Amino acid sequence: MNYISERELIEKLRSGDQDAYRILFLRYYMRIYLFAKGFVKDGSLAEDIAQNVFMKLWIARANISGESINHLLYTITRNEVRDYFKSGYRRRRDSLDNKPEPVTKDVDALDLIQSQYIEQVVVRTIDHLSERRKEIFRLSREENLTNKEIAEMLGISVRTVEKSIELTLKEIRKVIPS
């Protein structure tokens, strides 16, 4: 399986290619999920947010501009998280007889700093993996190979591939602020 560049995927996505969408989903879902979870501290809510992000990506696919989907996905995620907190803020405010709670004005700057920090932490965590685990994770997340394809390519069992990915994700979750 050949590696498809992000630029090519964006072009294919713009034209409605479902395979390109699937590849982008597989490449970015875990990052977006972990990023959202860092804010909302709830796994199922983070899943909902990540799914909304990818739904919005598909809906707006024809209007995507630029060469980096990464920035777009993190921007959509920040907006989804912000919308979640705003809706929660409104419910709390209404329940307190319209006594407003203070709102932080520097939310955008804080979001940007936190997203950059989380991404750096994830990259550093992956960099510290053994070469084999790093390769397995890269083949899974960047090359979008199945566990079976990775096992055949590397001459190892499917279970070894599964366990390696599981351990890598567990290490990433440990270092992400919760």
Buried (B, 14 or more C-beta within 10 A) or exposed (E): EEEBEBEEBBBBBBEEBEEBBEBBBBBBBBBBBBBBBBBBEBEEBBBBBBBBBBEBBEEEBEEEEEEEBBEBBBBBBBBBBBEBEEEEEEEEEEEEEEEEEEEEEEBEEEBEEBBEEBBEBBEEBBEEBEEEBBBBBBBBBEBBBEBEBBBEBBEBEBEBBBEBBEBBBEBBBEBBEE
